[in-house]
Amino acid sequence: MASTLPPTARTGSRRGPTLAARRVRLAWLYLLPTIVTLVAVAGYPLYRTVQLSFTDVRLRFPLAPDWVGLDQYAWLLRDPVWWRSVWNTLVFTFVSVGIETVLGILIALMVASGLRGKGLMRTAMLVPWAIPGVVAAQMWKWMLNDVYGVINDLFMRLRLIDEPKAWLASAALMMPSVIAIDVWKTTPFMALILLAGLQSIPQEYYEAARVDGANAWQRFWRITLPLLAPALAVALIFRTLDALRVFDMIFITTGAQISTITMSVYARQQLVSFFDLGYGSAVATGIFLVIAFYVAVYLALFRKALR
Amino acid sequence: MRRANAALLNVGLYVGVAVLLVYLLFPFYWAIVSSLKTPSQLFMTPVQYLPPTPRWSNYVEVFTSQPFARFLLNSAVVAGVATLFALAIGSFAAYALGRFQFRGRTTVYYATLAVTMFPQISVLGGLFVLIRGLGLYNSLPGLVLTYMIFTLPFTTWLLTSFVRSIPIELEEAATVDGATPTQIMLRILLPLMAPGLVTAGLLAFIQAWNEFLFALTFTLDERSRTVPVAIALFSGASSFELPWHLIMAASVIVTVPLIVLVLVFQRRIVEGLTAGAVKG
C-alpha cells in the first residue's frame, strides 16, 4: 500500500486530490464492517417488521404471509389495550423521569458540596445502575411481596400504613410501585451525569456571585441550573428514551396486566406469546412512530442546549 | 450565626447522604439476607431483619437445581464476544468518523447515534425472522449477532469522541514519515485508544451481560439460556411459592462480578457515561 502512495502523500501538509480521494475511499472501507453489521441487525429487521405489519402472518415457520394492506393498523387504532399501553408508558415515563430529575439534581448537589466519602457514594450510586434489570425487578418483587415482604413490615412499623398492601397486585398501587423501582434503579445514573455537569462549572462564577451578594437560592437558579442545562438535556433524552421502551422490569413484576402493561410488553405479547407476527409488527411499528415523534419534539425543544 | 448555619447545613447533608445510602444499599442487604435463609424462614411473619445462621447451601443449590454454571458461561461468552466484535470493527469506524473528512460523515455518525436510541422492540419481529432464516435460533452466535444492535453503535459513538480528543500531531508526524493510514491506526492510534477501548468495552459488556428481551425471545432451552433469563424464569412448586432463597442467591451471584467491575473501573465507567453529556 505504501509503495503506491503518490509523492504528495509524504509531504502531509499539502494534500493533492488523489490523496483526498484515496482517503475518502479508505474512510468508507473502515466504516464498511460497521455499516454492513448495522444494516443487517437494525436496518433490515426494521424493514422486515414494517413489511410484515401489512400482512396477516403468524409466527410459524415457514412464514406464510398474506397481504392485508392497512387492516392491522385499522385494528391498532381501535385497540383499547394498545392505547392503554401507550398511556401507561407515557405516565410511567414522565412521572419516573420527573422524579429522577429532581432527585438526581438534589443528590448531585449533595455529593458535589465537598463532603468526605465521595468515592463511596459514587460506587454506591453505580451499583443499582450496573445490575441487570431482571435482578433489580426480582429483588423488589420480593421486597414488595404482599404477605412476606419487608416493605410492608417496615412501613407498618413506621406507622406509614395500617395493613399490608398488595403493592404489585392492586390496580391502584401497581403503577406507583413500578415507578418506585425504576426511580431506585436509574436516579443514580441521572445524578452521576448531573454531577459531572456540576463539576465542569467554573468555581469563579460562584465566587463572583458571592461578591455581588447573591444568596444560595439565586446562585442555584442563575448559575447552576442554566450551566447544567446541556448535561440535563442529554440525561433527560437518554433516560426518557430508556423509559419509553421499558420491558424487563414490567415483564417481571406485573407482567401483561392492564394497569401497567407498556408498549414493549404488549408488542412482545402479540408477537411471541400470541404468535401474531402480523399484528405484533404493526404494534412494533406503532411504537417506533411514537418514539420517533417524541425524539423529534425533544430535539426541536433542546436543539439550542445540545449545540 | 453564620457558622451555626453552616454546621447545621453540614449535619443536614450527612443525614441526607446516610438516608440515600440506606435507600441505595438496603435492597442489596435484603437480597443477601434472603439468600441465606431457609424457605420457612423466608415465609415467617413478622419479618426477620438480621440474618439467621447463614444457609450457604442455598448457593450450592442454585448450581445443582439447574445448570446455572452453564448459564453463567453462556452469558460470559455472549457478552464477551459481542463486546470484542463491537470493539474490533467499531474502532475502525471511529477512526474514519473521527479523523477523516468526507461527504456523508455526519449522516453516518447520526445514523449510528440513532440506532442507540432505537426501541429494540420495534425490530423484534424482523430480527426473529432473520435469526430463524440464518438457522441461529436458540444459539449463542444468534445472540451475539443480535447484541451488535446496541454494542456496536454505542462503542463506535464513544470511541469517535475519544479519537477526537487525542492530539493529532503524532499521526501527522507518522504521515510525514510515510506511514499509511492503516499503519497509523494499528501502530499509533490503537495504543493511544486503549483507555477508550477499556471504557467502551466495559459499558458494552455490562449492557450485553444484563440484556433480557432478546435473550428471552431468541432462545428456547438451557443450552443457550443466559443468566437474566434464568433468574426471570425461576419457578417453584406453585406460582405462589417461588424459591425466593434461590432467586436471591442467583441474583447475588450475578451482581458480585458487576460490583467488582464497578469498584475497579469506577472512574472509567463514570467517564464513559458522562462523555456524551459533558463534551456534547
Interface residues (C-beta under 8 A of the other chain):
Chain A: M1 A2 L5 A9 R10 T11 G12 R23 V24 L26 A27 W28 Y30 L31 P33 T34 I35 T37 L38 A40 V41 A42 Y44 P45 L46 Y47 R48 T49 Q51 L52 L59 F61 L63 I107 M110 V111 S113 L115 G117 G119 L120 M121 R122 T123 A124 M125 L126 V127 P128 A130 I131 P132 G133 V134 V135 A136 Q138 M139 W140 W142 M143 V147 Y148 G149 V150 D153 W184 P188 F189 L192 I193 A196 G197 S200 P230 A231 V234 A235 I237 F238 L241 L244 R245 F247 D248 F251 I252 M263 S264 A267 R268 L271 V272 L277 G280 S281 A284 T285 I287 F288 I291 V295 L306 R307
Chain B: N10 L13 Y14 G16 V17 L20 L21 Y23 L24 L25 P27 F28 W30 A31 S34 L42 F43 M44 T45 P46 V47 Y49 I89 G90 F92 A93 Y95 A96 L97 F100 Q101 F102 R103 R105 V108 A111 T112 V115 M117 F118 P119 Q120 I121 S122 V123 L124 G125 G126 L127 F128 V129 L130 R132 L145 T146 M148 I149 L152 P153 T156 E172 T175 V176 G178 A179 T180 P181 T182 Q183 M185 I206 W209 N210 F212 L213 T217 V227 P228 V229 I231 A232 W244 I247 M248 S251 V254 T255 L258 I259 L261 V262 L263 Q266 I269 V270 L273 T274 G276 A277 V278 G280
